[in-house]
Amino acid sequence: MPRATDRPGEGTYKCTNCGQEMTIEKESDQLPPCPSCGNNTFNAA
Ligand SMILES: [Zn+2]
């Protein structure tokens, strides 16, 4: 499962804690901590 600071590639990732969805648009973008709750683990949505 992708974690904050990973570069998981383009796609939508969902916070495992609060369900906030975030979109990564570039292969080189880092997944940030959840902006809503600060959680660091995500599921590919
Ligand atoms: Zn969250």
mmCIF file of the protein (N, C-alpha, C, O) and its ligand, coordinates in Angstrom:
data_MODEL
# 
_entry.id   MODEL 
# 
loop_
_entity.id 
_entity.type 
_entity.pdbx_number_of_molecules 
1 polymer     1 
2 non-polymer 1 
# 
_entity_poly.entity_id                      1 
_entity_poly.type                           'polypeptide(L)' 
_entity_poly.nstd_linkage                   no 
_entity_poly.nstd_monomer                   no 
_entity_poly.pdbx_seq_one_letter_code       MPRATDRPGEGTYKCTNCGQEMTIEKESDQLPPCPSCGNNTFNAA 
_entity_poly.pdbx_seq_one_letter_code_can   MPRATDRPGEGTYKCTNCGQEMTIEKESDQLPPCPSCGNNTFNAA 
_entity_poly.pdbx_strand_id                 A 
# 
loop_
_entity_poly_seq.entity_id 
_entity_poly_seq.num 
_entity_poly_seq.mon_id 
_entity_poly_seq.hetero 
1 1  MET n 
1 2  PRO n 
1 3  ARG n 
1 4  ALA n 
1 5  THR n 
1 6  ASP n 
1 7  ARG n 
1 8  PRO n 
1 9  GLY n 
1 10 GLU n 
1 11 GLY n 
1 12 THR n 
1 13 TYR n 
1 14 LYS n 
1 15 CYS n 
1 16 THR n 
1 17 ASN n 
1 18 CYS n 
1 19 GLY n 
1 20 GLN n 
1 21 GLU n 
1 22 MET n 
1 23 THR n 
1 24 ILE n 
1 25 GLU n 
1 26 LYS n 
1 27 GLU n 
1 28 SER n 
1 29 ASP n 
1 30 GLN n 
1 31 LEU n 
1 32 PRO n 
1 33 PRO n 
1 34 CYS n 
1 35 PRO n 
1 36 SER n 
1 37 CYS n 
1 38 GLY n 
1 39 ASN n 
1 40 ASN n 
1 41 THR n 
1 42 PHE n 
1 43 ASN n 
1 44 ALA n 
1 45 ALA n 
# 
loop_
_struct_asym.id 
_struct_asym.entity_id 
A 1 
B 2 
# 
loop_
_chem_comp.id 
_chem_comp.type 
_chem_comp.mon_nstd_flag 
ALA 'L-peptide linking' y 
ARG 'L-peptide linking' y 
ASN 'L-peptide linking' y 
ASP 'L-peptide linking' y 
CYS 'L-peptide linking' y 
GLN 'L-peptide linking' y 
GLU 'L-peptide linking' y 
GLY 'peptide linking'   y 
ILE 'L-peptide linking' y 
LEU 'L-peptide linking' y 
LYS 'L-peptide linking' y 
MET 'L-peptide linking' y 
PHE 'L-peptide linking' y 
PRO 'L-peptide linking' y 
SER 'L-peptide linking' y 
THR 'L-peptide linking' y 
TYR 'L-peptide linking' y 
ZN  non-polymer         . 
# 
_pdbx_entity_nonpoly.entity_id   2 
_pdbx_entity_nonpoly.name        ? 
_pdbx_entity_nonpoly.comp_id     ZN 
# 
_pdbx_nonpoly_scheme.asym_id         B 
_pdbx_nonpoly_scheme.entity_id       2 
_pdbx_nonpoly_scheme.mon_id          ZN 
_pdbx_nonpoly_scheme.ndb_seq_num     1 
_pdbx_nonpoly_scheme.pdb_seq_num     101 
_pdbx_nonpoly_scheme.auth_seq_num    101 
_pdbx_nonpoly_scheme.pdb_mon_id      ZN 
_pdbx_nonpoly_scheme.auth_mon_id     ZN 
_pdbx_nonpoly_scheme.pdb_strand_id   A 
_pdbx_nonpoly_scheme.pdb_ins_code    . 
# 
loop_
_atom_site.group_PDB 
_atom_site.id 
_atom_site.type_symbol 
_atom_site.label_atom_id 
_atom_site.label_alt_id 
_atom_site.label_comp_id 
_atom_site.label_asym_id 
_atom_site.label_entity_id 
_atom_site.label_seq_id 
_atom_site.pdbx_PDB_ins_code 
_atom_site.Cartn_x 
_atom_site.Cartn_y 
_atom_site.Cartn_z 
_atom_site.occupancy 
_atom_site.B_iso_or_equiv 
_atom_site.pdbx_formal_charge 
_atom_site.auth_seq_id 
_atom_site.auth_comp_id 
_atom_site.auth_asym_id 
_atom_site.auth_atom_id 
_atom_site.pdbx_PDB_model_num 
ATOM   1   N  N  . MET A 1 1  ? 0.861   -1.202 0.000   1.00 0.00 ? 1   MET A N  1 
ATOM   2   C  CA . MET A 1 1  ? 0.000   0.000  0.000   1.00 0.00 ? 1   MET A CA 1 
ATOM   3   C  C  . MET A 1 1  ? 0.880   1.229  0.000   1.00 0.00 ? 1   MET A C  1 
ATOM   4   O  O  . MET A 1 1  ? 1.876   1.281  0.722   1.00 0.00 ? 1   MET A O  1 
ATOM   5   N  N  . PRO A 1 2  ? 0.521   2.235  -0.814  1.00 0.00 ? 2   PRO A N  1 
ATOM   6   C  CA . PRO A 1 2  ? 1.352   3.444  -0.903  1.00 0.00 ? 2   PRO A CA 1 
ATOM   7   C  C  . PRO A 1 2  ? 1.380   4.218  0.419   1.00 0.00 ? 2   PRO A C  1 
ATOM   8   O  O  . PRO A 1 2  ? 0.391   4.277  1.149   1.00 0.00 ? 2   PRO A O  1 
ATOM   9   N  N  . ARG A 1 3  ? 2.526   4.800  0.697   1.00 0.00 ? 3   ARG A N  1 
ATOM   10  C  CA . ARG A 1 3  ? 2.701   5.613  1.898   1.00 0.00 ? 3   ARG A CA 1 
ATOM   11  C  C  . ARG A 1 3  ? 3.113   7.024  1.497   1.00 0.00 ? 3   ARG A C  1 
ATOM   12  O  O  . ARG A 1 3  ? 3.629   7.247  0.402   1.00 0.00 ? 3   ARG A O  1 
ATOM   13  N  N  . ALA A 1 4  ? 2.875   7.982  2.407   1.00 0.00 ? 4   ALA A N  1 
ATOM   14  C  CA . ALA A 1 4  ? 3.359   9.342  2.174   1.00 0.00 ? 4   ALA A CA 1 
ATOM   15  C  C  . ALA A 1 4  ? 4.858   9.280  1.919   1.00 0.00 ? 4   ALA A C  1 
ATOM   16  O  O  . ALA A 1 4  ? 5.579   8.501  2.544   1.00 0.00 ? 4   ALA A O  1 
ATOM   17  N  N  . THR A 1 5  ? 5.307   10.103 1.003   1.00 0.00 ? 5   THR A N  1 
ATOM   18  C  CA . THR A 1 5  ? 6.681   10.211 0.489   1.00 0.00 ? 5   THR A CA 1 
ATOM   19  C  C  . THR A 1 5  ? 6.983   9.178  -0.593  1.00 0.00 ? 5   THR A C  1 
ATOM   20  O  O  . THR A 1 5  ? 8.024   9.270  -1.243  1.00 0.00 ? 5   THR A O  1 
ATOM   21  N  N  . ASP A 1 6  ? 6.100   8.192  -0.807  1.00 0.00 ? 6   ASP A N  1 
ATOM   22  C  CA . ASP A 1 6  ? 6.276   7.310  -1.961  1.00 0.00 ? 6   ASP A CA 1 
ATOM   23  C  C  . ASP A 1 6  ? 5.969   8.077  -3.245  1.00 0.00 ? 6   ASP A C  1 
ATOM   24  O  O  . ASP A 1 6  ? 5.312   9.117  -3.230  1.00 0.00 ? 6   ASP A O  1 
ATOM   25  N  N  . ARG A 1 7  ? 6.461   7.535  -4.349  1.00 0.00 ? 7   ARG A N  1 
ATOM   26  C  CA . ARG A 1 7  ? 6.072   8.054  -5.659  1.00 0.00 ? 7   ARG A CA 1 
ATOM   27  C  C  . ARG A 1 7  ? 5.362   6.917  -6.387  1.00 0.00 ? 7   ARG A C  1 
ATOM   28  O  O  . ARG A 1 7  ? 5.958   6.211  -7.201  1.00 0.00 ? 7   ARG A O  1 
ATOM   29  N  N  . PRO A 1 8  ? 4.075   6.754  -6.074  1.00 0.00 ? 8   PRO A N  1 
ATOM   30  C  CA . PRO A 1 8  ? 3.361   5.568  -6.578  1.00 0.00 ? 8   PRO A CA 1 
ATOM   31  C  C  . PRO A 1 8  ? 2.899   5.686  -8.019  1.00 0.00 ? 8   PRO A C  1 
ATOM   32  O  O  . PRO A 1 8  ? 2.358   4.733  -8.581  1.00 0.00 ? 8   PRO A O  1 
ATOM   33  N  N  . GLY A 1 9  ? 3.113   6.870  -8.629  1.00 0.00 ? 9   GLY A N  1 
ATOM   34  C  CA . GLY A 1 9  ? 2.701   7.031  -10.018 1.00 0.00 ? 9   GLY A CA 1 
ATOM   35  C  C  . GLY A 1 9  ? 1.317   7.658  -10.118 1.00 0.00 ? 9   GLY A C  1 
ATOM   36  O  O  . GLY A 1 9  ? 0.635   7.874  -9.116  1.00 0.00 ? 9   GLY A O  1 
ATOM   37  N  N  . GLU A 1 10 ? 0.921   7.946  -11.366 1.00 0.00 ? 10  GLU A N  1 
ATOM   38  C  CA . GLU A 1 10 ? -0.354  8.619  -11.583 1.00 0.00 ? 10  GLU A CA 1 
ATOM   39  C  C  . GLU A 1 10 ? -1.507  7.783  -11.056 1.00 0.00 ? 10  GLU A C  1 
ATOM   40  O  O  . GLU A 1 10 ? -1.503  6.554  -11.130 1.00 0.00 ? 10  GLU A O  1 
ATOM   41  N  N  . GLY A 1 11 ? -2.498  8.493  -10.520 1.00 0.00 ? 11  GLY A N  1 
ATOM   42  C  CA . GLY A 1 11 ? -3.679  7.791  -10.068 1.00 0.00 ? 11  GLY A CA 1 
ATOM   43  C  C  . GLY A 1 11 ? -4.307  8.480  -8.880  1.00 0.00 ? 11  GLY A C  1 
ATOM   44  O  O  . GLY A 1 11 ? -3.846  9.526  -8.423  1.00 0.00 ? 11  GLY A O  1 
ATOM   45  N  N  . THR A 1 12 ? -5.365  7.875  -8.395  1.00 0.00 ? 12  THR A N  1 
ATOM   46  C  CA . THR A 1 12 ? -6.085  8.420  -7.247  1.00 0.00 ? 12  THR A CA 1 
ATOM   47  C  C  . THR A 1 12 ? -5.830  7.516  -6.050  1.00 0.00 ? 12  THR A C  1 
ATOM   48  O  O  . THR A 1 12 ? -5.911  6.292  -6.152  1.00 0.00 ? 12  THR A O  1 
ATOM   49  N  N  . TYR A 1 13 ? -5.523  8.129  -4.926  1.00 0.00 ? 13  TYR A N  1 
ATOM   50  C  CA . TYR A 1 13 ? -5.206  7.395  -3.705  1.00 0.00 ? 13  TYR A CA 1 
ATOM   51  C  C  . TYR A 1 13 ? -6.123  7.865  -2.595  1.00 0.00 ? 13  TYR A C  1 
ATOM   52  O  O  . TYR A 1 13 ? -6.450  9.046  -2.485  1.00 0.00 ? 13  TYR A O  1 
ATOM   53  N  N  . LYS A 1 14 ? -6.526  6.915  -1.781  1.00 0.00 ? 14  LYS A N  1 
ATOM   54  C  CA . LYS A 1 14 ? -7.523  7.192  -0.752  1.00 0.00 ? 14  LYS A CA 1 
ATOM   55  C  C  . LYS A 1 14 ? -6.916  6.946  0.617   1.00 0.00 ? 14  LYS A C  1 
ATOM   56  O  O  . LYS A 1 14 ? -6.337  5.888  0.862   1.00 0.00 ? 14  LYS A O  1 
ATOM   57  N  N  . CYS A 1 15 ? -7.045  7.911  1.503   1.00 0.00 ? 15  CYS A N  1 
ATOM   58  C  CA . CYS A 1 15 ? -6.548  7.803  2.868   1.00 0.00 ? 15  CYS A CA 1 
ATOM   59  C  C  . CYS A 1 15 ? -7.199  6.613  3.572   1.00 0.00 ? 15  CYS A C  1 
ATOM   60  O  O  . CYS A 1 15 ? -8.417  6.445  3.522   1.00 0.00 ? 15  CYS A O  1 
ATOM   61  N  N  . THR A 1 16 ? -6.384  5.794  4.221   1.00 0.00 ? 16  THR A N  1 
ATOM   62  C  CA . THR A 1 16 ? -6.943  4.615  4.908   1.00 0.00 ? 16  THR A CA 1 
ATOM   63  C  C  . THR A 1 16 ? -7.658  5.005  6.193   1.00 0.00 ? 16  THR A C  1 
ATOM   64  O  O  . THR A 1 16 ? -8.412  4.206  6.747   1.00 0.00 ? 16  THR A O  1 
ATOM   65  N  N  . ASN A 1 17 ? -7.429  6.224  6.673   1.00 0.00 ? 17  ASN A N  1 
ATOM   66  C  CA . ASN A 1 17 ? -8.032  6.656  7.937   1.00 0.00 ? 17  ASN A CA 1 
ATOM   67  C  C  . ASN A 1 17 ? -9.356  7.380  7.733   1.00 0.00 ? 17  ASN A C  1 
ATOM   68  O  O  . ASN A 1 17 ? -10.355 7.043  8.369   1.00 0.00 ? 17  ASN A O  1 
ATOM   69  N  N  . CYS A 1 18 ? -9.369  8.383  6.840   1.00 0.00 ? 18  CYS A N  1 
ATOM   70  C  CA . CYS A 1 18 ? -10.564 9.222  6.723   1.00 0.00 ? 18  CYS A CA 1 
ATOM   71  C  C  . CYS A 1 18 ? -11.213 9.163  5.348   1.00 0.00 ? 18  CYS A C  1 
ATOM   72  O  O  . CYS A 1 18 ? -12.293 9.719  5.150   1.00 0.00 ? 18  CYS A O  1 
ATOM   73  N  N  . GLY A 1 19 ? -10.566 8.496  4.396   1.00 0.00 ? 19  GLY A N  1 
ATOM   74  C  CA . GLY A 1 19 ? -11.179 8.344  3.079   1.00 0.00 ? 19  GLY A CA 1 
ATOM   75  C  C  . GLY A 1 19 ? -10.955 9.496  2.126   1.00 0.00 ? 19  GLY A C  1 
ATOM   76  O  O  . GLY A 1 19 ? -11.482 9.495  1.013   1.00 0.00 ? 19  GLY A O  1 
ATOM   77  N  N  . GLN A 1 20 ? -10.168 10.493 2.556   1.00 0.00 ? 20  GLN A N  1 
ATOM   78  C  CA . GLN A 1 20 ? -9.831  11.612 1.668   1.00 0.00 ? 20  GLN A CA 1 
ATOM   79  C  C  . GLN A 1 20 ? -9.149  11.078 0.411   1.00 0.00 ? 20  GLN A C  1 
ATOM   80  O  O  . GLN A 1 20 ? -8.238  10.255 0.503   1.00 0.00 ? 20  GLN A O  1 
ATOM   81  N  N  . GLU A 1 21 ? -9.580  11.537 -0.751  1.00 0.00 ? 21  GLU A N  1 
ATOM   82  C  CA . GLU A 1 21 ? -8.959  11.093 -1.991  1.00 0.00 ? 21  GLU A CA 1 
ATOM   83  C  C  . GLU A 1 21 ? -7.996  12.148 -2.497  1.00 0.00 ? 21  GLU A C  1 
ATOM   84  O  O  . GLU A 1 21 ? -8.270  13.346 -2.435  1.00 0.00 ? 21  GLU A O  1 
ATOM   85  N  N  . MET A 1 22 ? -6.870  11.685 -2.995  1.00 0.00 ? 22  MET A N  1 
ATOM   86  C  CA . MET A 1 22 ? -5.884  12.595 -3.564  1.00 0.00 ? 22  MET A CA 1 
ATOM   87  C  C  . MET A 1 22 ? -5.450  12.054 -4.903  1.00 0.00 ? 22  MET A C  1 
ATOM   88  O  O  . MET A 1 22 ? -5.337  10.844 -5.097  1.00 0.00 ? 22  MET A O  1 
ATOM   89  N  N  . THR A 1 23 ? -5.207  12.969 -5.827  1.00 0.00 ? 23  THR A N  1 
ATOM   90  C  CA . THR A 1 23 ? -4.800  12.566 -7.167  1.00 0.00 ? 23  THR A CA 1 
ATOM   91  C  C  . THR A 1 23 ? -3.337  12.903 -7.392  1.00 0.00 ? 23  THR A C  1 
ATOM   92  O  O  . THR A 1 23 ? -2.902  14.031 -7.160  1.00 0.00 ? 23  THR A O  1 
ATOM   93  N  N  . ILE A 1 24 ? -2.595  11.926 -7.839  1.00 0.00 ? 24  ILE A N  1 
ATOM   94  C  CA . ILE A 1 24 ? -1.211  12.144 -8.264  1.00 0.00 ? 24  ILE A CA 1 
ATOM   95  C  C  . ILE A 1 24 ? -1.225  12.225 -9.794  1.00 0.00 ? 24  ILE A C  1 
ATOM   96  O  O  . ILE A 1 24 ? -1.694  11.314 -10.476 1.00 0.00 ? 24  ILE A O  1 
ATOM   97  N  N  . GLU A 1 25 ? -0.706  13.325 -10.308 1.00 0.00 ? 25  GLU A N  1 
ATOM   98  C  CA . GLU A 1 25 ? -0.812  13.563 -11.749 1.00 0.00 ? 25  GLU A CA 1 
ATOM   99  C  C  . GLU A 1 25 ? 0.469   13.275 -12.507 1.00 0.00 ? 25  GLU A C  1 
ATOM   100 O  O  . GLU A 1 25 ? 0.455   13.125 -13.729 1.00 0.00 ? 25  GLU A O  1 
ATOM   101 N  N  . LYS A 1 26 ? 1.575   13.197 -11.784 1.00 0.00 ? 26  LYS A N  1 
ATOM   102 C  CA . LYS A 1 26 ? 2.845   12.966 -12.461 1.00 0.00 ? 26  LYS A CA 1 
ATOM   103 C  C  . LYS A 1 26 ? 3.591   11.834 -11.765 1.00 0.00 ? 26  LYS A C  1 
ATOM   104 O  O  . LYS A 1 26 ? 3.533   11.684 -10.544 1.00 0.00 ? 26  LYS A O  1 
ATOM   105 N  N  . GLU A 1 27 ? 4.279   11.057 -12.559 1.00 0.00 ? 27  GLU A N  1 
ATOM   106 C  CA . GLU A 1 27 ? 5.065   9.939  -12.046 1.00 0.00 ? 27  GLU A CA 1 
ATOM   107 C  C  . GLU A 1 27 ? 6.045   10.384 -10.960 1.00 0.00 ? 27  GLU A C  1 
ATOM   108 O  O  . GLU A 1 27 ? 6.355   9.628  -10.040 1.00 0.00 ? 27  GLU A O  1 
ATOM   109 N  N  . SER A 1 28 ? 6.533   11.634 -11.082 1.00 0.00 ? 28  SER A N  1 
ATOM   110 C  CA . SER A 1 28 ? 7.576   12.124 -10.176 1.00 0.00 ? 28  SER A CA 1 
ATOM   111 C  C  . SER A 1 28 ? 7.011   12.775 -8.910  1.00 0.00 ? 28  SER A C  1 
ATOM   112 O  O  . SER A 1 28 ? 7.771   13.148 -8.017  1.00 0.00 ? 28  SER A O  1 
ATOM   113 N  N  . ASP A 1 29 ? 5.670   12.915 -8.827  1.00 0.00 ? 29  ASP A N  1 
ATOM   114 C  CA . ASP A 1 29 ? 5.075   13.557 -7.650  1.00 0.00 ? 29  ASP A CA 1 
ATOM   115 C  C  . ASP A 1 29 ? 5.098   12.627 -6.437  1.00 0.00 ? 29  ASP A C  1 
ATOM   116 O  O  . ASP A 1 29 ? 4.820   11.432 -6.531  1.00 0.00 ? 29  ASP A O  1 
ATOM   117 N  N  . GLN A 1 30 ? 5.439   13.222 -5.303  1.00 0.00 ? 30  GLN A N  1 
ATOM   118 C  CA . GLN A 1 30 ? 5.405   12.474 -4.050  1.00 0.00 ? 30  GLN A CA 1 
ATOM   119 C  C  . GLN A 1 30 ? 4.001   12.512 -3.473  1.00 0.00 ? 30  GLN A C  1 
ATOM   120 O  O  . GLN A 1 30 ? 3.305   13.524 -3.562  1.00 0.00 ? 30  GLN A O  1 
ATOM   121 N  N  . LEU A 1 31 ? 3.601   11.413 -2.890  1.00 0.00 ? 31  LEU A N  1 
ATOM   122 C  CA . LEU A 1 31 ? 2.335   11.365 -2.180  1.00 0.00 ? 31  LEU A CA 1 
ATOM   123 C  C  . LEU A 1 31 ? 2.508   12.093 -0.842  1.00 0.00 ? 31  LEU A C  1 
ATOM   124 O  O  . LEU A 1 31 ? 3.346   11.698 -0.032  1.00 0.00 ? 31  LEU A O  1 
ATOM   125 N  N  . PRO A 1 32 ? 1.725   13.151 -0.603  1.00 0.00 ? 32  PRO A N  1 
ATOM   126 C  CA . PRO A 1 32 ? 1.868   13.885 0.659   1.00 0.00 ? 32  PRO A CA 1 
ATOM   127 C  C  . PRO A 1 32 ? 1.068   13.212 1.774   1.00 0.00 ? 32  PRO A C  1 
ATOM   128 O  O  . PRO A 1 32 ? 0.202   12.380 1.506   1.00 0.00 ? 32  PRO A O  1 
ATOM   129 N  N  . PRO A 1 33 ? 1.359   13.576 3.023   1.00 0.00 ? 33  PRO A N  1 
ATOM   130 C  CA . PRO A 1 33 ? 0.478   13.116 4.100   1.00 0.00 ? 33  PRO A CA 1 
ATOM   131 C  C  . PRO A 1 33 ? -0.941  13.605 3.830   1.00 0.00 ? 33  PRO A C  1 
ATOM   132 O  O  . PRO A 1 33 ? -1.130  14.634 3.182   1.00 0.00 ? 33  PRO A O  1 
ATOM   133 N  N  . CYS A 1 34 ? -1.921  12.888 4.315   1.00 0.00 ? 34  CYS A N  1 
ATOM   134 C  CA . CYS A 1 34 ? -3.317  13.283 4.113   1.00 0.00 ? 34  CYS A CA 1 
ATOM   135 C  C  . CYS A 1 34 ? -3.537  14.717 4.593   1.00 0.00 ? 34  CYS A C  1 
ATOM   136 O  O  . CYS A 1 34 ? -3.222  15.036 5.739   1.00 0.00 ? 34  CYS A O  1 
ATOM   137 N  N  . PRO A 1 35 ? -4.081  15.597 3.719   1.00 0.00 ? 35  PRO A N  1 
ATOM   138 C  CA . PRO A 1 35 ? -4.303  16.985 4.105   1.00 0.00 ? 35  PRO A CA 1 
ATOM   139 C  C  . PRO A 1 35 ? -5.428  17.136 5.133   1.00 0.00 ? 35  PRO A C  1 
ATOM   140 O  O  . PRO A 1 35 ? -5.550  18.170 5.790   1.00 0.00 ? 35  PRO A O  1 
ATOM   141 N  N  . SER A 1 36 ? -6.231  16.107 5.258   1.00 0.00 ? 36  SER A N  1 
ATOM   142 C  CA . SER A 1 36 ? -7.370  16.190 6.162   1.00 0.00 ? 36  SER A CA 1 
ATOM   143 C  C  . SER A 1 36 ? -7.031  15.708 7.580   1.00 0.00 ? 36  SER A C  1 
ATOM   144 O  O  . SER A 1 36 ? -7.443  16.320 8.565   1.00 0.00 ? 36  SER A O  1 
ATOM   145 N  N  . CYS A 1 37 ? -6.273  14.600 7.672   1.00 0.00 ? 37  CYS A N  1 
ATOM   146 C  CA . CYS A 1 37 ? -6.032  14.011 8.997   1.00 0.00 ? 37  CYS A CA 1 
ATOM   147 C  C  . CYS A 1 37 ? -4.566  13.726 9.294   1.00 0.00 ? 37  CYS A C  1 
ATOM   148 O  O  . CYS A 1 37 ? -4.229  13.356 10.419  1.00 0.00 ? 37  CYS A O  1 
ATOM   149 N  N  . GLY A 1 38 ? -3.689  13.890 8.307   1.00 0.00 ? 38  GLY A N  1 
ATOM   150 C  CA . GLY A 1 38 ? -2.265  13.683 8.552   1.00 0.00 ? 38  GLY A CA 1 
ATOM   151 C  C  . GLY A 1 38 ? -1.800  12.247 8.479   1.00 0.00 ? 38  GLY A C  1 
ATOM   152 O  O  . GLY A 1 38 ? -0.630  11.958 8.726   1.00 0.00 ? 38  GLY A O  1 
ATOM   153 N  N  . ASN A 1 39 ? -2.704  11.343 8.142   1.00 0.00 ? 39  ASN A N  1 
ATOM   154 C  CA . ASN A 1 39 ? -2.356  9.926  8.010   1.00 0.00 ? 39  ASN A CA 1 
ATOM   155 C  C  . ASN A 1 39 ? -1.346  9.710  6.876   1.00 0.00 ? 39  ASN A C  1 
ATOM   156 O  O  . ASN A 1 39 ? -1.299  10.481 5.917   1.00 0.00 ? 39  ASN A O  1 
ATOM   157 N  N  . ASN A 1 40 ? -0.556  8.672  6.999   1.00 0.00 ? 40  ASN A N  1 
ATOM   158 C  CA . ASN A 1 40 ? 0.505   8.427  6.019   1.00 0.00 ? 40  ASN A CA 1 
ATOM   159 C  C  . ASN A 1 40 ? 0.302   7.190  5.152   1.00 0.00 ? 40  ASN A C  1 
ATOM   160 O  O  . ASN A 1 40 ? 1.181   6.856  4.358   1.00 0.00 ? 40  ASN A O  1 
ATOM   161 N  N  . THR A 1 41 ? -0.795  6.524  5.274   1.00 0.00 ? 41  THR A N  1 
ATOM   162 C  CA . THR A 1 41 ? -1.008  5.335  4.451   1.00 0.00 ? 41  THR A CA 1 
ATOM   163 C  C  . THR A 1 41 ? -2.274  5.487  3.600   1.00 0.00 ? 41  THR A C  1 
ATOM   164 O  O  . THR A 1 41 ? -3.280  6.059  4.020   1.00 0.00 ? 41  THR A O  1 
ATOM   165 N  N  . PHE A 1 42 ? -2.169  4.954  2.403   1.00 0.00 ? 42  PHE A N  1 
ATOM   166 C  CA . PHE A 1 42 ? -3.230  5.137  1.401   1.00 0.00 ? 42  PHE A CA 1 
ATOM   167 C  C  . PHE A 1 42 ? -3.495  3.840  0.670   1.00 0.00 ? 42  PHE A C  1 
ATOM   168 O  O  . PHE A 1 42 ? -2.647  2.949  0.619   1.00 0.00 ? 42  PHE A O  1 
ATOM   169 N  N  . ASN A 1 43 ? -4.692  3.747  0.101   1.00 0.00 ? 43  ASN A N  1 
ATOM   170 C  CA . ASN A 1 43 ? -5.009  2.674  -0.806  1.00 0.00 ? 43  ASN A CA 1 
ATOM   171 C  C  . ASN A 1 43 ? -5.175  3.254  -2.207  1.00 0.00 ? 43  ASN A C  1 
ATOM   172 O  O  . ASN A 1 43 ? -5.662  4.374  -2.364  1.00 0.00 ? 43  ASN A O  1 
ATOM   173 N  N  . ALA A 1 44 ? -4.774  2.504  -3.212  1.00 0.00 ? 44  ALA A N  1 
ATOM   174 C  CA . ALA A 1 44 ? -5.082  2.901  -4.579  1.00 0.00 ? 44  ALA A CA 1 
ATOM   175 C  C  . ALA A 1 44 ? -6.589  2.858  -4.719  1.00 0.00 ? 44  ALA A C  1 
ATOM   176 O  O  . ALA A 1 44 ? -7.215  1.870  -4.335  1.00 0.00 ? 44  ALA A O  1 
ATOM   177 N  N  . ALA A 1 45 ? -7.193  3.918  -5.266  1.00 0.00 ? 45  ALA A N  1 
ATOM   178 C  CA . ALA A 1 45 ? -8.655  3.987  -5.350  1.00 0.00 ? 45  ALA A CA 1 
ATOM   179 C  C  . ALA A 1 45 ? -9.145  3.501  -6.711  1.00 0.00 ? 45  ALA A C  1 
ATOM   180 O  O  . ALA A 1 45 ? -10.349 3.487  -6.965  1.00 0.00 ? 45  ALA A O  1 
HETATM 181 ZN ZN . ZN  B 2 .  ? -7.009  11.191 6.062   1.00 0.00 2 101 ZN  A ZN 1 
# 
